[in-house]
Amino acid sequence: MINDKIKEILVDYYAKCNKDATIPQALLGKVINTIIAEGVRQIVQVANLENAFNDNQIYDIFYRTEKVSVKRVYVVKYLKQLKDNKCNYLIARDKKFGIDSAVVALSKAEGEKLPEFREFILFDNKTAIVNPSMADMNNILTDDKNTLEDCNKWIEFCKSQEKIIYSDDFLQEPLMQSADMLYEVASLCCSHDHVNDTSCQWYHSIWQYLRLLNMVSTPSWHHDFYMKKLLSNTPGGSHAKVLISGTADYSMLAYVINAAKRKNINAEISVLDLCETPLFACRWYANKFGQKINALQTNVFDMKAQGEFSMICADAFLTRFKGDQLSQVLNKWYSMLKNGGIVVTTIRVHDDKHICPDVPTEEAVQKFKAKAIERSAVWERHINLTADEVGEKAEHYAKTMVSNHLGTKEHILETIKNCGFKLNYIEDVEVSGELYPSRYIRVVLSKD
């Protein structure tokens, strides 16, 4: 495959090489296009997840490729890394362009008789580019028999893993399909929220784009907690009723549906929010996965339900309220639960180390904006907004978003106790946060 056309591209780099060619990153795209033009019918890429997420050059080539079967495998070190939404994003984007893809954990290869892992692209099982990445690594174009055999050993291993890879740690959140849709829906459906008495469009229109870029706090930041605690606490039986109390989109619903299906129960799920936009998102997601839900557009304080729900779940909902409203919301939740009912939620904690200013600094806002522009460049060709437009809206989000200070962990736990709840489970975590590092407590509460 090291033919005259590729030699012309490589010129100086090929002069000293008879069989294998070292390809500089800047010429990688041209070489791949040349190989494809030779009539390649099948391409298999096995790539490190992080490199693949940032490798826009190869993406663009494969998405434009016609009449060629493309298979992509994203490799993570451990299975638990599937909680990183990048896995979901990449698979969703591949699917949109007709590319078959999967995720495989290297930890599953321990004990297997496999060659050392290297990223590669295999063309018709005749030629390989080994170690293609955006890092400072050599890209070697070769048709060496031993190298091709090594590639095929890894392909066979990946095939053996695909059936189990999505079992416990994979959650389907089709952001590529819904981000553009909800951006448009927000302009029609958004009403007032806890920050703005006029409209929350500033929030809901950009929310899923920022999720796509992994820049905002969502249930996926607490993936293991929700996967395990929802599964272990979701009540069985035909009368299990679950309330999602406040939501930005369908993410919390996705975790609840996942838990119910894995426990094989037909839970009655209600979603509560002030705004129609996230409720629209939840109805769309529920229909997509064959789940009926009750969408309740109302204030939590206006709910009439008494002793009705088996479980209430919410993500970072309580920091949307100020001062003594914390106890008011907790009291309301308590009244809506059945005896023995459960609350599964996360609460942001503000202490001396993690207290952030009521108004973010201009430096923090501009860093957030710059990060949004940089990350959205990878997606620009596949979403309806340009990177600069995402950046402008991210800046507005950063300046406008409010997370109220509920006090220390001790104060929050004392308030929970005073409202009648029993603390079944608690863990402290620190996350990178949106503009500043943030501390959360993850709790499971019960009404005894």
C-alpha positions as CSV (number, residue, x, y, z in Angstrom):
1,M,0.0,0.0,0.0
2,I,3.1,2.3,0.1
3,N,2.5,3.3,-3.4
4,D,3.6,6.2,-5.5
5,K,0.8,8.5,-4.5
6,I,1.6,8.1,-0.8
7,K,5.3,8.5,-1.6
8,E,4.5,11.8,-3.2
9,I,2.7,12.9,0.0
10,L,5.5,11.8,2.3
11,V,8.4,12.9,0.1
12,D,11.1,13.8,2.7
13,Y,9.7,11.4,5.2
14,Y,9.7,8.4,2.9
15,A,13.2,8.7,1.5
16,K,14.8,6.6,4.1
17,C,12.1,4.0,4.4
18,N,11.4,1.0,2.2
19,K,8.6,-0.8,3.9
20,D,7.1,1.2,6.8
21,A,6.5,4.9,6.6
22,T,6.4,7.3,9.5
23,I,3.6,9.7,8.9
24,P,3.6,13.2,10.6
25,Q,0.3,14.2,12.2
26,A,-0.2,17.0,9.7
27,L,-0.2,14.5,6.8
28,L,-2.2,11.8,8.4
29,G,-5.5,12.9,6.8
30,K,-4.0,13.0,3.3
31,V,-2.6,9.5,3.7
32,I,-5.9,8.1,4.9
33,N,-7.8,9.7,2.1
34,T,-5.3,8.3,-0.4
35,I,-5.6,4.8,1.0
36,I,-9.4,5.0,0.9
37,A,-9.3,6.2,-2.7
38,E,-7.5,3.0,-3.7
39,G,-10.8,1.1,-3.2
40,V,-10.8,0.1,0.4
41,R,-14.0,-1.7,1.4
42,Q,-13.6,-2.1,5.2
43,I,-11.9,0.0,7.9
44,V,-11.5,-0.9,11.6
45,Q,-10.3,1.7,14.1
46,V,-9.3,0.9,17.6
47,A,-8.6,4.1,19.5
48,N,-8.1,5.4,23.0
49,L,-11.3,7.2,24.1
50,E,-9.6,10.5,24.9
51,N,-7.7,10.6,21.6
52,A,-10.7,9.7,19.6
53,F,-12.8,12.4,21.3
54,N,-10.4,15.1,20.2
55,D,-9.4,13.7,16.8
56,N,-11.6,15.7,14.5
57,Q,-9.4,15.1,11.5
58,I,-10.1,11.3,11.3
59,Y,-13.8,11.8,12.2
60,D,-14.4,14.1,9.3
61,I,-12.7,11.7,6.9
62,F,-14.7,8.7,8.1
63,Y,-18.0,10.6,8.1
64,R,-17.6,11.6,4.5
65,T,-16.6,8.1,3.4
66,E,-19.1,6.4,1.2
67,K,-19.5,2.7,0.3
68,V,-17.0,1.8,2.9
69,S,-17.8,-0.2,6.1
70,V,-16.3,1.6,9.1
71,K,-16.1,0.0,12.5
72,R,-14.8,1.9,15.5
73,V,-13.9,0.7,19.0
74,Y,-13.2,3.1,21.8
75,V,-10.9,1.8,24.5
76,V,-11.0,2.8,28.1
77,K,-8.8,1.5,30.9
78,Y,-11.5,0.4,33.2
79,L,-15.2,-0.5,32.7
80,K,-16.3,2.1,35.2
81,Q,-15.0,4.8,32.9
82,L,-18.1,4.2,30.8
83,K,-19.8,6.7,33.2
84,D,-17.9,9.3,31.2
85,N,-20.5,10.7,28.8
86,K,-17.9,10.9,26.1
87,C,-18.6,7.2,25.4
88,N,-22.3,8.0,24.8
89,Y,-21.5,11.1,22.7
90,L,-19.1,9.3,20.4
91,I,-21.4,6.3,19.8
92,A,-24.4,8.6,19.2
93,R,-22.4,10.7,16.7
94,D,-21.1,7.6,14.9
95,K,-24.6,6.2,14.7
96,K,-25.9,9.4,13.2
97,F,-23.4,9.0,10.3
98,G,-23.9,5.2,9.9
99,I,-20.7,4.1,11.7
100,D,-20.8,1.0,13.9
101,S,-19.0,1.6,17.2
102,A,-18.5,0.1,20.7
103,V,-16.5,0.7,23.9
104,V,-14.2,-1.9,25.4
105,A,-12.3,-1.8,28.7
106,L,-8.6,-2.8,28.7
107,S,-9.0,-4.2,32.2
108,K,-10.9,-7.1,30.6
109,A,-7.7,-8.0,28.7
110,E,-5.7,-8.8,31.9
111,G,-4.6,-12.4,31.7
112,E,-5.3,-12.6,28.0
113,K,-2.4,-13.5,25.6
114,L,-2.5,-10.2,23.7
115,P,0.3,-8.0,22.3
116,E,0.9,-4.7,23.8
117,F,-2.0,-2.3,23.1
118,R,-1.4,0.3,20.4
119,E,-4.0,2.4,18.6
120,F,-4.5,1.4,15.0
121,I,-6.6,1.8,11.8
122,L,-6.8,-1.4,9.7
123,F,-7.6,-1.1,6.0
124,D,-9.1,-4.3,4.4
125,N,-6.8,-6.3,6.7
126,K,-4.0,-5.5,4.4
127,T,-2.5,-2.2,5.7
128,A,-2.5,-0.6,9.1
129,I,-1.7,2.8,10.5
130,V,-0.4,2.1,14.0
131,N,-0.6,4.6,16.9
132,P,-2.7,7.3,15.0
133,S,-3.5,9.9,17.6
134,M,-3.5,13.6,18.3
135,A,-0.6,13.2,20.7
136,D,3.1,13.5,19.8
137,M,3.4,9.9,18.6
138,N,4.6,8.4,15.4
139,N,2.0,7.2,13.0
140,I,3.4,4.1,11.2
141,L,1.9,3.0,7.9
142,T,2.7,-0.7,7.5
143,D,1.7,-4.0,5.8
144,D,4.0,-6.0,8.1
145,K,2.5,-9.4,8.6
146,N,3.2,-9.6,12.4
147,T,1.8,-6.1,12.9
148,L,-1.4,-7.1,11.1
149,E,-1.7,-10.2,13.2
150,D,-1.4,-8.1,16.4
151,C,-4.2,-5.9,15.1
152,N,-6.4,-8.8,14.5
153,K,-5.8,-10.3,17.9
154,W,-7.1,-7.1,19.4
155,I,-10.1,-7.0,17.1
156,E,-11.0,-10.5,18.1
157,F,-10.7,-9.5,21.8
158,C,-12.9,-6.5,21.2
159,K,-15.5,-8.6,19.5
160,S,-15.6,-10.9,22.5
161,Q,-16.3,-8.0,24.8
162,E,-19.0,-6.1,22.9
163,K,-22.0,-8.2,24.2
164,I,-21.2,-7.3,27.8
165,I,-19.9,-3.9,27.5
166,Y,-23.2,-2.0,28.0
167,S,-24.5,-4.2,30.9
168,D,-24.1,-2.2,34.1
169,D,-22.3,1.0,33.3
170,F,-23.8,2.1,30.0
171,L,-26.7,4.6,30.0
172,Q,-28.3,5.8,26.8
173,E,-28.6,9.5,26.6
174,P,-28.9,10.6,22.9
175,L,-27.6,14.1,23.3
176,M,-26.6,14.3,19.6
177,Q,-30.2,13.8,18.7
178,S,-31.8,16.0,21.3
179,A,-29.5,19.0,21.8
180,D,-30.5,20.8,18.6
181,M,-34.1,20.0,19.2
182,L,-34.3,21.3,22.7
183,Y,-32.4,24.5,21.7
184,E,-35.4,25.2,19.4
185,V,-38.0,24.0,21.8
186,A,-36.7,26.3,24.6
187,S,-37.6,29.4,22.5
188,L,-41.2,28.3,22.4
189,C,-41.7,26.5,25.8
190,C,-39.5,28.1,28.4
191,S,-41.3,29.9,31.3
192,H,-39.9,31.5,34.5
193,D,-37.6,29.7,36.8
194,H,-35.8,30.3,40.2
195,V,-33.4,32.8,38.6
196,N,-35.5,34.6,36.0
197,D,-39.1,35.6,36.4
198,T,-39.6,36.0,32.7
199,S,-37.9,33.1,30.9
200,C,-35.4,30.3,31.5
201,Q,-34.6,30.0,27.8
202,W,-31.0,31.2,28.6
203,Y,-30.7,28.0,30.7
204,H,-32.5,25.2,28.8
205,S,-31.5,26.3,25.3
206,I,-27.8,25.8,25.9
207,W,-28.0,23.1,28.6
208,Q,-27.6,20.0,26.5
209,Y,-24.8,21.5,24.4
210,L,-22.9,22.1,27.6
211,R,-23.7,18.6,28.7
212,L,-22.3,17.4,25.3
213,L,-19.1,19.2,26.3
214,N,-19.2,17.8,29.9
215,M,-19.2,21.3,31.4
216,V,-22.2,21.3,33.6
217,S,-23.3,19.4,36.7
218,T,-25.6,16.5,35.8
219,P,-26.5,13.1,37.3
220,S,-23.7,11.6,35.2
221,W,-21.2,13.4,37.5
222,H,-22.6,11.0,40.2
223,H,-23.0,8.0,37.9
224,D,-22.0,5.2,40.2
225,F,-24.1,6.6,43.0
226,Y,-27.3,6.8,41.0
227,M,-26.7,3.5,39.2
228,K,-26.3,1.6,42.5
229,K,-28.6,3.4,44.9
230,L,-31.5,3.7,42.4
231,L,-31.2,0.0,41.6
232,S,-31.0,-1.1,45.3
233,N,-33.8,1.2,46.5
234,T,-36.3,1.3,43.6
235,P,-39.3,-0.4,45.1
236,G,-40.8,-3.5,43.4
237,G,-44.4,-4.3,42.8
238,S,-47.1,-3.0,40.5
239,H,-47.8,0.1,42.6
240,A,-44.2,1.5,42.7
241,K,-44.5,5.3,42.2
242,V,-41.4,7.4,41.6
243,L,-41.2,11.2,41.5
244,I,-38.4,13.1,39.8
245,S,-38.5,16.4,41.6
246,G,-37.1,19.0,39.3
247,T,-34.9,18.3,36.2
248,A,-33.0,20.2,33.5
249,D,-33.6,17.5,30.9
250,Y,-34.1,13.7,30.7
251,S,-30.9,12.7,32.4
252,M,-32.4,11.8,35.8
253,L,-35.3,10.0,34.0
254,A,-32.7,7.9,32.1
255,Y,-31.3,6.6,35.4
256,V,-34.7,5.9,36.8
257,I,-35.9,4.0,33.7
258,N,-32.6,2.1,33.6
259,A,-33.1,1.0,37.3
260,A,-36.7,0.0,36.7
261,K,-35.9,-2.1,33.7
262,R,-33.0,-3.8,35.3
263,K,-35.3,-4.7,38.3
264,N,-38.0,-5.8,35.8
265,I,-40.7,-3.6,37.4
266,N,-43.3,-1.4,35.8
267,A,-42.8,1.7,37.9
268,E,-45.2,4.7,37.5
269,I,-42.9,7.6,37.0
270,S,-43.8,11.3,37.4
271,V,-41.6,14.2,36.5
272,L,-42.1,17.6,38.1
273,D,-40.8,20.9,36.9
274,L,-41.8,24.5,36.6
275,C,-40.9,24.7,32.9
276,E,-42.4,22.8,29.9
277,T,-39.0,22.4,28.1
278,P,-37.5,19.7,30.4
279,L,-40.9,18.0,30.5
280,F,-40.9,18.0,26.7
281,A,-37.4,16.4,26.8
282,C,-38.6,13.8,29.3
283,R,-41.7,12.9,27.2
284,W,-39.5,12.6,24.1
285,Y,-37.0,10.4,25.9
286,A,-39.7,8.2,27.5
287,N,-41.4,7.7,24.1
288,K,-38.1,6.8,22.6
289,F,-37.6,4.0,25.1
290,G,-41.2,2.8,25.5
291,Q,-41.8,4.3,28.9
292,K,-45.0,6.1,30.0
293,I,-44.6,9.1,32.4
294,N,-46.7,11.7,34.0
295,A,-45.3,15.2,33.3
296,L,-46.3,17.7,36.0
297,Q,-45.7,21.4,35.2
298,T,-46.0,22.9,38.6
299,N,-44.1,24.2,41.7
300,V,-43.1,21.5,44.2
301,F,-44.9,23.4,46.9
302,D,-48.2,23.2,45.0
303,M,-48.1,19.4,44.8
304,K,-51.2,17.9,46.5
305,A,-49.9,14.4,46.8
306,Q,-49.9,13.0,50.3
307,G,-48.2,9.7,51.1
308,E,-48.3,8.8,47.4
309,F,-44.7,8.1,46.3
310,S,-42.4,5.2,47.0
311,M,-39.3,7.1,45.9
312,I,-38.3,10.7,45.2
313,C,-35.1,11.4,43.3
314,A,-33.5,14.7,42.3
315,D,-30.1,15.9,41.3
316,A,-28.7,19.1,43.0
317,F,-32.3,20.3,43.3
318,L,-32.1,21.7,46.8
319,T,-29.6,24.4,46.0
320,R,-32.2,26.1,43.8
321,F,-33.8,27.3,47.0
322,K,-32.7,29.8,49.6
323,G,-32.5,29.8,53.4
324,D,-35.4,28.2,55.2
325,Q,-36.8,27.0,51.9
326,L,-34.5,24.0,52.3
327,S,-36.6,22.7,55.2
328,Q,-39.8,23.6,53.3
329,V,-38.8,21.4,50.4
330,L,-37.7,18.6,52.6
331,N,-40.9,18.8,54.5
332,K,-42.9,18.7,51.3
333,W,-40.9,15.6,50.1
334,Y,-41.6,14.0,53.4
335,S,-45.3,14.5,53.1
336,M,-45.4,13.1,49.6
337,L,-43.7,9.9,50.5
338,K,-45.3,6.7,51.7
339,N,-44.1,5.3,55.0
340,G,-40.8,3.6,54.2
341,G,-40.4,5.8,51.2
342,I,-36.9,6.8,49.9
343,V,-35.2,10.0,48.7
344,V,-32.1,9.6,46.5
345,T,-30.4,12.9,45.8
346,T,-27.2,15.0,45.7
347,I,-26.7,18.2,47.5
348,R,-24.0,20.8,46.9
349,V,-22.1,21.8,50.1
350,H,-20.5,25.2,50.6
351,D,-17.8,25.3,53.2
352,D,-14.6,27.3,53.7
353,K,-12.8,25.4,50.9
354,H,-15.6,25.2,48.4
355,I,-17.4,28.5,48.8
356,C,-17.8,30.4,45.6
357,P,-18.7,34.1,45.1
358,D,-22.3,35.0,44.6
359,V,-21.2,36.7,41.4
360,P,-18.5,34.8,39.5
361,T,-15.3,36.6,38.6
362,E,-14.8,37.8,35.1
363,E,-11.8,35.6,34.8
364,A,-13.8,32.5,35.7
365,V,-16.5,33.4,33.2
366,Q,-14.0,33.9,30.4
367,K,-12.3,30.6,31.2
368,F,-15.6,28.9,31.0
369,K,-16.4,30.6,27.7
370,A,-13.0,29.7,26.2
371,K,-13.4,26.1,27.2
372,A,-16.8,25.9,25.6
373,I,-15.4,27.3,22.3
374,E,-12.5,24.9,22.4
375,R,-14.5,21.8,23.1
376,S,-17.4,22.6,20.8
377,A,-15.0,22.9,17.8
378,V,-15.0,19.1,17.7
379,W,-18.8,19.1,17.3
380,E,-19.3,22.2,15.2
381,R,-20.0,20.4,12.0
382,H,-22.6,18.2,13.7
383,I,-24.7,20.7,15.7
384,N,-26.7,23.8,14.6
385,L,-24.5,26.3,16.6
386,T,-21.0,27.4,15.8
387,A,-18.3,27.2,18.4
388,D,-18.5,31.0,18.9
389,E,-22.3,30.8,19.4
390,V,-21.9,28.1,22.0
391,G,-19.2,30.2,23.7
392,E,-21.5,33.3,23.8
393,K,-24.3,31.3,25.3
394,A,-22.0,29.6,27.7
395,E,-20.8,33.0,28.9
396,H,-24.3,34.1,29.6
397,Y,-25.0,30.8,31.4
398,A,-21.9,31.3,33.6
399,K,-22.9,34.9,34.5
400,T,-26.6,34.0,35.2
401,M,-26.6,30.6,36.9
402,V,-27.2,30.6,40.6
403,S,-26.4,27.8,43.1
404,N,-27.6,28.9,46.5
405,H,-25.4,28.4,49.6
406,L,-27.1,25.9,51.9
407,G,-24.4,25.9,54.5
408,T,-22.0,23.3,55.8
409,K,-22.5,19.5,55.7
410,E,-23.4,19.5,59.4
411,H,-26.1,22.2,58.9
412,I,-27.7,20.3,56.0
413,L,-27.7,17.0,57.8
414,E,-29.2,18.6,60.9
415,T,-32.0,20.1,58.7
416,I,-32.6,16.7,57.2
417,K,-33.0,15.2,60.6
418,N,-35.3,17.9,61.9
419,C,-37.6,17.3,58.9
420,G,-38.1,13.7,60.1
421,F,-35.8,11.8,57.7
422,K,-33.5,9.0,58.6
423,L,-30.1,9.1,56.9
424,N,-29.6,5.7,55.3
425,Y,-26.4,6.5,53.3
426,I,-24.0,9.4,52.8
427,E,-20.8,10.0,50.9
428,D,-18.7,13.1,50.3
429,V,-17.3,13.9,46.9
430,E,-15.4,16.6,45.2
431,V,-16.0,17.3,41.5
432,S,-14.3,19.7,39.1
433,G,-17.4,21.9,39.1
434,E,-18.6,24.2,36.4
435,L,-16.7,27.4,37.3
436,Y,-15.1,26.4,40.6
437,P,-14.3,23.0,42.3
438,S,-17.4,21.8,44.1
439,R,-18.2,19.5,47.0
440,Y,-21.4,17.4,47.1
441,I,-22.9,15.0,49.5
442,R,-24.8,12.0,48.0
443,V,-27.5,10.8,50.3
444,V,-30.3,8.3,50.6
445,L,-33.0,9.3,53.1
446,S,-36.0,7.3,54.3
447,K,-39.3,8.1,55.9
448,D,-39.8,5.5,58.7
